Amino acid sequence: MFNRKSLFAFSIVMVLALVIVACAPAAEPEPAPMPTEAEVVEPEPEPEPQTIVDIAVADGRFTTLVAALEAADLVGTLSGEGPFTVFAPTDDAFAALPEGTVEALLADIPALNEILLYHVVEGEVLAADVVMLESAETLLGESVSIRVEGGMVYINDAQVIITDIVASNGVIHVIDSVLLPPQEEASLGTIVDIAVADGRFETLVAAVVAADLAETLSGEGPYTVFAPTDDAFAKLPEGTIEALLADIPALTDILLYHVVEGEVLAADVVELQFAETLLEKDIEIRVKDGMVYINDAQVIITDIMADNGVIHVIDTVLLPPESAGTIVDIAVEDGRFTTLVTALTEADLVETLSGEGRFTVFAPTDEAFGKLPAGTIEALLADIPALRDILLYHVVDGRVLAEDVILLEEADTLLGEMISIRVEGEKVFINDAEVLITNIIADNGVIHVIDSVLLPPEN
């Protein structure tokens, strides 16, 4: 228990403490921190967009390409808006060219320009799209081929080694070889040029010039010329050449009879039986004992190529056949087609089938007309529209020889209706009419003789 003295002393101490605290100077508050300016973070400048040329310059592997672009004045083009796709050869690719090539190109700016443009395709074609293509047209106007082989992509024969270097104006794909544009084939010369230069065709050349056909046979063509040698002309009866040079229309006919339109190489010639000449008369083609004959002239040299066709050399001059007459002339003269001729006359079709056009006529004989029911011919002669329809149903436009007929299943007639064609054994039928005689050649077509009249289908 505390005694009174202790309690009194404790009270004195507490009072003194309170007095001291009360008399002590007040503590100054710590100053508030001064506000500081917010730190401004400057954005990093965006890199300038780089063009195809910028990238090529900075890369270091395209110094020859860049030098070539500068020399060809193409830097401005490939720094333009584009977009372009550039197949870029490395310095190693240029180094692989034959020695002196780069220097020669830098001295031949047109050629250099062409080679560089052959490496550029319009538009941005990324690798994923390139592999879907088989070719692409370049700024040169010539196409490069594109192929994927063994997981590698090739532009022509150059391998793509790096893809999709994207520029602001397109894309670069790096290749390991320089692309060289296709070279134009050296001119062979025209048919006339070759004949003149050969030396074995002096008479033929003189005749062509005299007949004013040199320009024709130097034209675009193409033509196939069966060219008689000087020895072939020498086999003609004495005085013939001189007479022909004095009779230009006859000379022209003979020369045109040696020329077929189109380029018919030897491998195709032997597949033919006839060929139509520029005279619009046929030459016969046959193979005998391994030799090829044009009419009676033997082909002794084949496939002399020219820019505008081909020459096959023959050992005899071809002479056009005498006029065979028109389809109507032959039908009248034959004697087996009197009813057909009468019908053509009544239907006013004689002029048509005597005209220039080429026609194929399936011609019924008098016996074929005789198989019709009694009174049919008389009724048709009294019904000209029906008669005309039946006659037009026997005519096909163009000359279709027997060997071509049998390859067909049907043919469109001048009536606009189809006839059916079928082969049974060795017999050929047009609808139900049997073909009895084939390939009666006329000046304006061909006649095939049939044993029944063809009747158009009922409407």
C-alpha positions in Angstrom: 0.0 0.0 0.0 1.4 3.4 -0.9 2.2 5.7 2.2 1.2 9.3 2.1 4.8 10.6 1.5 5.1 8.5 -1.6 1.8 9.6 -3.0 2.6 13.3 -2.4 6.0 12.9 -4.2 4.4 11.2 -7.2 1.9 14.0 -7.5 4.6 16.7 -7.5 6.5 14.9 -10.2 3.4 14.6 -12.5 2.6 18.3 -12.0 6.1 19.3 -13.0 5.9 17.1 -16.0 2.7 18.7 -17.2 4.2 22.2 -16.7 7.2 21.4 -18.7 5.2 20.0 -21.6 2.9 22.9 -21.6 5.8 25.4 -21.6 7.7 23.7 -24.4 7.7 25.4 -27.8 5.2 23.9 -30.3 6.8 21.6 -32.9 6.8 23.1 -36.4 5.1 20.9 -39.0 7.3 19.4 -41.7 6.9 21.3 -45.0 4.8 19.5 -47.6 6.8 18.4 -50.6 6.7 20.8 -53.5 4.9 19.5 -56.6 7.3 18.6 -59.4 6.7 18.8 -63.2 5.4 15.5 -64.7 8.2 13.8 -66.7 7.4 14.0 -70.5 8.3 10.8 -72.4 9.2 11.7 -76.0 7.9 9.2 -78.5 10.6 7.5 -80.5 10.6 8.7 -84.1 9.1 6.2 -86.6 11.6 4.9 -89.1 11.2 6.4 -92.6 9.4 3.9 -94.9 12.0 2.3 -97.2 11.4 1.7 -100.9 12.6 -1.3 -102.9 15.7 0.7 -103.9 16.4 1.9 -100.3 16.3 -1.7 -99.1 18.5 -2.9 -101.9 21.1 -0.1 -101.2 21.1 -0.8 -97.4 21.3 -4.6 -97.7 24.7 -4.8 -99.2 24.1 -7.9 -101.2 22.7 -6.1 -104.3 25.5 -3.6 -105.2 25.6 -4.8 -108.8 21.8 -4.6 -109.1 21.8 -1.1 -107.7 24.6 0.0 -110.0 22.6 -1.4 -112.9 19.4 0.3 -111.9 21.2 3.6 -111.7 22.8 3.1 -115.1 19.5 2.2 -116.6 17.8 5.2 -115.0 15.3 2.9 -113.2 15.9 4.1 -109.6 13.1 6.7 -109.9 10.7 4.0 -111.2 11.4 1.5 -108.4 11.3 4.2 -105.8 7.9 5.3 -107.0 4.4 4.3 -105.7 4.3 0.9 -107.3 3.6 -1.5 -106.0 6.1 -3.8 -107.6 7.4 -7.3 -107.1 11.1 -7.5 -107.7 13.0 -10.8 -108.2 16.3 -9.5 -107.1 19.6 -11.2 -108.1 22.4 -11.0 -105.6 25.9 -9.9 -106.4 26.8 -13.6 -106.5 24.1 -14.1 -109.1 25.6 -11.4 -111.4 29.1 -12.8 -110.8 27.9 -16.2 -112.2 27.3 -14.5 -115.6 30.0 -15.1 -118.2 33.1 -12.9 -117.8 32.6 -9.4 -119.2 28.8 -9.7 -119.4 28.1 -7.1 -116.7 30.5 -4.6 -118.2 29.0 -5.2 -121.6 25.5 -4.6 -120.3 26.5 -1.4 -118.5 27.7 -0.2 -121.9 24.5 -1.3 -123.6 21.7 0.5 -121.7 18.8 -0.7 -123.9 19.7 -4.3 -123.3 20.4 -3.6 -119.6 17.0 -1.9 -119.3 15.3 -4.9 -120.8 17.0 -7.4 -118.5 16.1 -5.3 -115.4 12.5 -4.9 -116.4 12.3 -8.6 -116.9 12.9 -9.0 -113.1 9.9 -6.8 -112.1 6.2 -7.7 -112.0 3.5 -5.1 -111.4 1.7 -5.4 -108.1 2.7 -6.8 -104.7 2.9 -10.6 -105.1 3.8 -12.3 -101.8 5.4 -15.7 -101.7 2.1 -17.4 -100.8 0.7 -16.1 -104.0 3.7 -16.6 -106.2 3.6 -20.4 -105.6 0.0 -20.5 -106.9 1.1 -19.1 -110.3 2.6 -20.8 -113.4 3.8 -17.6 -114.9 3.8 -13.8 -114.4 4.1 -11.0 -116.9 7.0 -8.7 -116.3 7.3 -4.9 -117.0 9.2 -6.0 -120.1 6.0 -7.5 -121.5 7.6 -11.0 -121.4 6.4 -13.6 -118.9 8.6 -15.5 -116.4 7.7 -19.1 -115.6 7.1 -20.1 -112.0 7.4 -23.7 -110.7 7.7 -25.5 -107.4 10.1 -28.4 -107.5 11.3 -30.4 -104.4 10.0 -27.7 -102.1 11.9 -25.0 -103.9 10.4 -22.2 -106.0 12.0 -21.3 -109.3 11.6 -18.3 -111.5 12.6 -19.6 -114.9 15.8 -21.5 -113.8 16.6 -19.1 -110.9 15.9 -20.4 -107.4 14.2 -18.1 -104.9 16.4 -18.1 -101.8 14.7 -15.4 -99.7 11.1 -14.3 -99.9 8.8 -11.4 -98.7 11.3 -8.6 -98.0 8.5 -6.0 -97.7 9.1 -2.4 -98.9 6.8 0.6 -98.8 6.2 0.2 -102.5 6.2 -3.6 -103.0 8.1 -6.7 -102.1 11.5 -8.3 -102.9 12.2 -12.0 -103.5 15.9 -12.8 -103.7 17.0 -15.1 -106.5 20.3 -16.9 -107.1 20.6 -16.2 -110.9 20.1 -13.4 -113.3 16.9 -13.8 -115.4 17.6 -13.3 -119.1 14.7 -12.5 -121.4 13.9 -14.9 -124.2 15.8 -14.0 -127.4 13.9 -13.6 -130.6 14.7 -16.4 -132.9 17.0 -15.5 -135.7 15.1 -14.9 -138.9 15.1 -17.8 -141.3 14.0 -15.7 -144.2 10.8 -16.0 -146.2 10.0 -18.8 -148.7 11.2 -16.5 -151.5 14.4 -15.6 -149.6 15.3 -19.2 -149.1 14.5 -20.2 -152.7 16.7 -17.3 -154.0 19.6 -18.2 -151.6 19.5 -22.0 -152.3 20.6 -21.9 -155.9 18.5 -24.9 -157.0 15.4 -22.9 -157.7 16.4 -20.2 -160.2 13.7 -21.1 -162.7 11.0 -21.2 -160.0 12.2 -17.8 -158.6 12.1 -16.3 -162.1 8.6 -17.6 -162.6 7.4 -16.3 -159.3 8.8 -12.8 -160.1 7.3 -12.9 -163.6 3.9 -13.8 -162.2 4.1 -11.1 -159.5 3.8 -13.6 -156.7 7.1 -12.8 -154.9 5.2 -10.4 -152.5 2.5 -13.0 -151.8 5.1 -15.7 -150.9 7.1 -13.2 -148.9 4.0 -12.3 -146.9 2.8 -13.6 -143.5 1.3 -16.8 -144.7 2.0 -19.4 -143.6 2.3 -21.4 -146.8 3.4 -24.8 -147.8 5.3 -24.8 -151.1 6.0 -27.9 -153.2 9.0 -26.5 -155.0 10.2 -27.9 -158.3 14.0 -27.7 -158.8 15.6 -26.4 -161.9 16.1 -30.0 -163.0 12.3 -30.5 -162.6 11.6 -27.5 -164.9 14.2 -28.8 -167.4 12.1 -32.0 -167.7 9.2 -30.1 -169.3 8.9 -30.2 -173.1 11.2 -27.8 -174.9 9.9 -24.3 -175.2 7.4 -24.8 -172.3 9.1 -22.5 -169.9 9.4 -19.7 -172.5 5.7 -20.2 -173.5 4.7 -19.9 -169.8 6.7 -16.8 -169.2 4.8 -15.3 -172.1 1.4 -16.4 -170.7 1.3 -15.0 -167.2 -2.3 -16.2 -166.4 -1.3 -19.8 -167.2 2.0 -19.4 -165.4 0.2 -18.0 -162.3 -2.2 -20.9 -162.3 0.7 -23.4 -162.4 2.6 -21.7 -159.6 -0.5 -21.4 -157.3 -1.1 -25.1 -157.9 2.2 -25.7 -156.0 1.1 -23.8 -152.9 -1.1 -24.9 -150.0 -2.3 -22.6 -147.4 -0.9 -23.2 -143.9 2.3 -24.9 -142.7 2.0 -28.6 -143.4 5.1 -30.4 -142.3 6.1 -33.8 -143.8 4.7 -35.7 -140.8 1.3 -34.2 -141.6 1.5 -34.4 -145.4 1.7 -38.2 -145.3 -1.5 -38.4 -143.3 -3.4 -36.7 -146.2 -4.8 -38.0 -149.4 -5.6 -34.6 -150.9 -4.7 -31.0 -150.2 -6.4 -27.9 -151.7 -4.0 -25.5 -153.4 -4.2 -21.7 -153.7 -5.5 -22.4 -157.2 -8.5 -24.1 -155.5 -7.7 -27.4 -157.1 -6.6 -30.4 -155.2 -3.3 -32.2 -155.4 -3.2 -35.9 -154.7 -0.9 -37.2 -152.0 0.2 -40.8 -151.7 2.9 -42.9 -150.1 4.4 -45.7 -152.2 7.4 -47.9 -151.2 8.4 -45.4 -148.5 8.3 -42.4 -151.0 5.8 -39.6 -150.9 4.3 -38.4 -154.2 2.4 -35.2 -154.9 0.4 -36.2 -158.0 3.3 -37.9 -160.0 6.1 -35.7 -158.5 8.3 -37.3 -155.9 9.1 -35.4 -152.7 12.9 -35.5 -152.5 13.6 -33.0 -149.6 11.2 -32.1 -146.8 10.7 -29.5 -144.1 12.9 -26.6 -145.3 11.6 -24.1 -142.7 10.9 -20.5 -143.5 9.6 -17.6 -141.4 6.3 -17.8 -143.3 5.9 -21.5 -143.9 7.7 -24.6 -145.2 9.2 -25.8 -148.5 9.1 -29.4 -149.7 11.3 -30.0 -152.8 9.8 -32.1 -155.6 11.4 -33.5 -158.8 8.6 -32.7 -161.3 6.5 -29.6 -162.1 2.9 -30.0 -161.1 0.4 -29.2 -163.9 -3.2 -28.4 -162.9 -5.8 -30.8 -164.2 -8.2 -29.7 -166.8 -11.4 -28.4 -165.4 -13.7 -31.2 -164.2 -16.8 -29.0 -164.4 -19.2 -28.0 -161.7 -21.3 -30.5 -159.7 -24.2 -29.7 -162.1 -22.0 -30.2 -165.2 -20.9 -33.6 -163.9 -24.4 -34.7 -163.0 -25.7 -33.6 -166.4 -22.9 -35.4 -168.3 -23.0 -38.6 -166.3 -26.5 -39.7 -167.4 -27.5 -41.4 -164.2 -28.9 -38.3 -162.6 -31.5 -37.1 -165.0 -34.3 -36.9 -162.3 -31.9 -35.1 -159.9 -31.0 -32.6 -162.6 -34.6 -32.0 -163.5 -35.4 -31.4 -159.8 -32.5 -29.0 -159.4 -33.7 -27.1 -162.4 -37.3 -26.8 -161.2 -36.2 -25.8 -157.7 -33.9 -23.1 -159.2 -30.8 -24.6 -157.5 -28.7 -25.1 -160.7 -27.0 -21.7 -160.2 -26.3 -22.4 -156.6 -24.6 -25.8 -157.2 -22.7 -24.3 -160.2 -21.3 -21.5 -158.0 -17.9 -21.0 -156.4 -18.8 -22.4 -153.1 -17.5 -25.9 -152.1 -20.3 -28.4 -151.7 -20.7 -32.1 -150.9 -23.7 -33.6 -152.7 -25.1 -37.0 -151.8 -26.6 -37.6 -155.2 -29.5 -40.1 -155.6 -29.5 -41.9 -159.0 -32.5 -42.2 -161.2 -33.0 -45.7 -159.7 -33.1 -44.1 -156.3 -35.9 -41.7 -157.3 -37.6 -44.7 -159.0 -37.9 -46.4 -155.5 -40.2 -43.6 -154.3 -43.9 -44.4 -154.1 -45.7 -43.9 -157.4 -46.7 -40.2 -158.0 -44.1 -38.8 -155.5 -41.8 -37.2 -158.1 -44.8 -35.6 -159.9 -46.2 -34.3 -156.6 -42.8 -32.8 -155.6 -42.4 -31.2 -159.0 -45.7 -29.5 -158.3 -44.7 -28.5 -154.8 -41.5 -26.5 -155.3 -40.9 -25.5 -151.6 -41.1 -29.2 -150.5 -38.9 -30.2 -153.5 -36.4 -27.6 -152.6 -36.2 -28.8 -149.0 -35.5 -32.3 -150.1 -32.8 -31.3 -152.5 -31.0 -29.0 -149.9 -31.2 -32.0 -147.5 -28.8 -33.8 -149.8 -26.1 -31.0 -149.7 -23.4 -30.3 -147.1 -21.4 -27.1 -147.1 -17.7 -27.6 -147.8 -16.0 -30.5 -149.6 -16.1 -33.6 -147.4 -14.2 -36.4 -149.1 -15.0 -40.1 -148.3 -12.1 -40.5 -145.9 -13.5 -37.6 -143.8 -17.2 -38.7 -144.1 -16.5 -42.0 -142.4 -15.1 -40.1 -139.4 -18.4 -38.3 -138.8 -21.5 -39.4 -137.1 -23.6 -36.7 -138.6 -23.4 -33.6 -140.9 -25.4 -30.4 -141.1 -27.1 -29.9 -144.5 -28.0 -26.7 -146.3 -31.6 -27.3 -145.1 -30.3 -26.9 -141.5 -31.3 -30.5 -140.7 -28.7 -33.1 -139.8 -28.1 -36.3 -141.7 -26.8 -39.3 -139.8 -23.6 -41.2 -141.0 -22.7 -44.7 -140.0 -20.3 -47.4 -141.2 -21.5 -51.0 -141.2 -18.7 -53.3 -142.2 -17.4 -51.9 -145.4 -20.6 -50.0 -146.2 -21.4 -46.4 -145.4 -24.9 -45.2 -144.9 -26.3 -41.7 -145.0 -29.5 -42.1 -143.0 -30.7 -45.3 -144.6 -29.2 -44.7 -148.0 -26.1 -46.6 -148.9 -23.2 -44.8 -150.5 -22.4 -46.5 -153.8 -19.7 -44.3 -155.3 -17.4 -41.8 -153.6 -15.2 -38.8 -154.4 -16.4 -37.7 -157.8 -14.4 -34.5 -157.8 -15.9 -31.3 -159.3 -14.4 -27.9 -159.5 -16.7 -26.7 -156.8 -17.0 -29.7 -154.6 -17.5 -33.5 -154.5 -20.3 -35.9 -155.3 -21.0 -39.2 -153.4 -23.6 -41.4 -155.1 -26.4 -42.9 -153.0 -29.0 -45.5 -153.7 -32.0 -43.8 -152.0 -33.5 -40.4 -151.8 -33.0 -38.7 -148.4 -36.2 -37.4 -146.9 -36.0 -34.7 -144.2 -37.5 -35.4 -140.8 -41.1 -34.4 -140.4 -41.5 -31.1 -138.5 
